[in-house]
């Protein structure tokens, strides 16, 4: 399975540790930047990763920024992305099970072992594929104002 990962300047070290962790678990990890601690505009990296998920270049995406909120908002602008900002493993499981999320965003202040558990849970959780969930996802996917 291919997993894309991107961060702003707040998550460089975390991204490397998570990349090593995921590689050791057998995932093929693709880096979508940034690779500098210089201040960057996080939407650029969220868009890049979102496009990679939608185009099936990667199966799932992981975003890291200071809070995870900005990356989530930006990535959800990419049509076809369902990105959830998660804080724990339960939320990671629920966003896969109920919403078939294809990207998660996390904050760089979460302790690294908890982040590893969150990401592992996200990547190993299955979508429930229940009619009411499918209907709701379709409503979201087809919405335009």
PLY file of the C-alpha trace (Angstrom):
ply
format ascii 1.0
element vertex 145
property float x
property float y
property float z
element edge 144
property int vertex1
property int vertex2
end_header
0.00 0.00 0.00
1.23 3.48 -0.88
0.85 6.24 1.68
1.52 9.91 1.00
2.79 12.16 3.76
3.16 15.93 3.86
3.83 18.56 6.47
4.47 22.21 6.96
7.57 23.52 8.74
6.23 22.32 12.13
6.36 18.61 11.37
9.66 17.89 9.62
11.16 15.66 12.33
7.84 13.94 13.03
7.36 13.25 9.32
10.73 11.52 9.16
10.02 9.40 12.22
6.58 8.43 10.90
8.05 7.64 7.47
10.56 5.27 9.08
7.81 3.70 11.20
5.52 3.13 8.22
8.33 1.82 6.04
9.20 -0.71 8.76
5.55 -1.81 8.77
5.83 -2.48 5.03
4.16 0.61 3.59
5.55 2.44 0.56
5.74 6.07 1.77
5.82 8.97 -0.68
6.98 12.37 0.61
5.07 15.42 -0.61
7.11 17.95 1.34
8.06 20.22 2.86
11.60 19.32 3.78
12.63 22.58 5.35
12.07 24.16 8.74
11.73 27.53 6.97
8.18 28.87 7.18
6.07 27.60 4.26
2.49 27.97 3.09
0.89 24.70 4.19
-1.99 24.73 1.64
0.50 24.01 -1.16
1.48 20.71 0.46
-2.07 19.78 1.41
-3.22 20.34 -2.18
-0.31 18.32 -3.56
-1.05 15.37 -1.29
-4.80 15.60 -1.92
-4.27 15.49 -5.68
-2.04 12.43 -5.26
-4.78 10.62 -3.32
-7.50 11.49 -5.82
-5.34 10.46 -8.79
-4.57 7.13 -7.01
-0.84 7.90 -6.99
-1.15 6.91 -3.31
-3.88 5.01 -1.48
-4.09 7.22 1.62
-2.62 10.47 2.88
-1.27 11.80 6.16
-0.93 15.52 6.83
0.92 17.15 9.71
0.88 20.78 10.77
0.95 22.60 14.07
-2.70 21.83 14.88
-3.72 19.69 11.89
-6.65 22.02 11.29
-5.26 24.16 8.48
-4.00 21.18 6.49
-7.39 19.49 6.85
-9.29 22.54 5.64
-6.97 23.00 2.67
-6.91 19.35 1.65
-10.71 19.12 1.70
-10.77 21.73 -1.09
-9.46 19.01 -3.45
-12.53 17.35 -5.00
-12.63 13.69 -4.01
-10.70 14.08 -0.78
-12.32 13.23 2.53
-9.82 14.47 5.09
-10.49 14.30 8.82
-8.54 16.06 11.53
-8.09 13.41 14.21
-6.78 13.51 17.77
-6.83 9.85 18.79
-7.13 6.27 17.54
-10.88 6.10 18.07
-11.41 9.08 15.77
-9.01 7.53 13.22
-11.03 4.30 13.23
-14.38 6.11 13.06
-13.40 8.32 10.13
-12.45 5.23 8.13
-15.43 3.14 9.25
-18.18 5.74 8.83
-16.79 8.28 6.35
-14.33 6.28 4.22
-11.80 9.07 4.80
-8.80 8.86 2.51
-6.64 11.44 4.32
-6.06 12.31 7.96
-4.56 15.43 9.42
-2.83 15.45 12.79
-1.23 18.07 14.99
2.51 18.10 15.52
2.05 18.44 19.29
0.63 14.94 19.71
3.14 12.59 21.35
4.94 10.45 18.74
3.84 7.05 20.07
0.23 8.22 20.06
0.69 9.52 16.50
2.01 6.13 15.42
-1.02 4.40 16.93
-3.41 6.89 15.30
-1.87 6.36 11.88
-1.68 2.58 12.21
-5.36 2.52 13.22
-6.32 4.74 10.28
-4.45 2.59 7.77
-5.78 -0.72 9.09
-9.42 0.24 9.68
-12.03 -0.79 7.12
-14.91 1.20 5.70
-18.21 -0.29 6.90
-19.87 0.15 3.47
-23.36 0.55 4.93
-26.13 2.09 2.83
-26.64 5.12 5.08
-22.87 5.85 5.07
-22.72 5.46 1.29
-25.70 7.82 0.93
-24.08 10.45 3.16
-20.74 10.26 1.38
-22.51 10.60 -1.96
-24.33 13.68 -0.65
-21.02 15.24 0.37
-19.30 14.29 -2.89
-22.12 15.73 -5.01
-22.61 18.96 -3.06
-21.85 22.20 -4.86
-23.15 25.63 -4.10
0 1
1 2
2 3
3 4
4 5
5 6
6 7
7 8
8 9
9 10
10 11
11 12
12 13
13 14
14 15
15 16
16 17
17 18
18 19
19 20
20 21
21 22
22 23
23 24
24 25
25 26
26 27
27 28
28 29
29 30
30 31
31 32
32 33
33 34
34 35
35 36
36 37
37 38
38 39
39 40
40 41
41 42
42 43
43 44
44 45
45 46
46 47
47 48
48 49
49 50
50 51
51 52
52 53
53 54
54 55
55 56
56 57
57 58
58 59
59 60
60 61
61 62
62 63
63 64
64 65
65 66
66 67
67 68
68 69
69 70
70 71
71 72
72 73
73 74
74 75
75 76
76 77
77 78
78 79
79 80
80 81
81 82
82 83
83 84
84 85
85 86
86 87
87 88
88 89
89 90
90 91
91 92
92 93
93 94
94 95
95 96
96 97
97 98
98 99
99 100
100 101
101 102
102 103
103 104
104 105
105 106
106 107
107 108
108 109
109 110
110 111
111 112
112 113
113 114
114 115
115 116
116 117
117 118
118 119
119 120
120 121
121 122
122 123
123 124
124 125
125 126
126 127
127 128
128 129
129 130
130 131
131 132
132 133
133 134
134 135
135 136
136 137
137 138
138 139
139 140
140 141
141 142
142 143
143 144
